[in-house]
Amino acid sequence: MIRRVAVLSDIHGVLPALEAVLAEPDVRAADRIVLTGDIAAGPLPVQTLDLLDSLGERALWISGNADRELVQDEPSPDPVSAWAAGRLRPEQTARLAALPAGAELEIEGLGRVLFCHATPRDDEEIVLVDSRAARWAEVMAAVDEGVGTVVCGHTHMPYARIAHGRMVVNPGSVGMPYGRPGAHWALLGPGVELRRTPYDYAAACARIAAESAFPGAAEWADAYVNARASAEEAIGVFGPLDGRGA
């Protein structure tokens, strides 16, 4: 049984944010680091994947919708994803293509924990902290009853809540947070802790603008590193996608 697990989600190729989290003492000391998808689709994809690869077997990689879009035949409609896809080395593309959609670990104090990107059944579905009970029942219907905790990402907003007797955790986004700046992540075992790592946002934006060849990298970094979109705005956009009001 594993004692401590650090969960990093939605890094989106923001290397300075990832470096800040990996420098955290509790991340350095964690038995495992789980990456719950959307790893490289951003301004510094190659460097981000190289750094994560250096973690070796301690890291458990899970695919997100943006990772899937990086390796599909059709270019992604997201400009930064389409650009990033053309920058990856062949072995990086192959690794992303082979990632599982989910994985399970047994963690001290939590028991069986299922990790996925958006929901256990789909890498693009929307569930939010305030999604209705029927929605949670629907997306968790196929999860084994022995799983007591489900960890997901995708919506870039951290929360922990109980839904139908299960703990559901979203660590938020390392690289593209909504609500407030900082690299958001979670520490599991024996409980659940939502964490946020502040770092030098101005320096990160300057570095991304200097080191990324993505057109508009400076504007992209300013918007996402500084979390210009509030959580309330994000919920306003994502809310209708969870079927509320249907």
Secondary structure, DSSP 8 states (H G I E B T S, - for coil): -BS-EEEE---TT-HHHHHHHHTSHHHHT-SEEEEES--S-SSSHHHHHHHHHTTGGGEEEE--HHHHHHHSSS--SSHHHHHHHTTS-HHHHHHHHT--SEEEEEETTTEEEEEESSBTTBSS----TT--HHHHHHHTTTS-TT--EEE--SS---EEEEETTEEEEE---SSS-SSS-SEEEEEESSSEEEEEE---HHHHHHHHHHH--STTHHHHHHHHHTT-S-HHHHHHHHGGGGTTT-
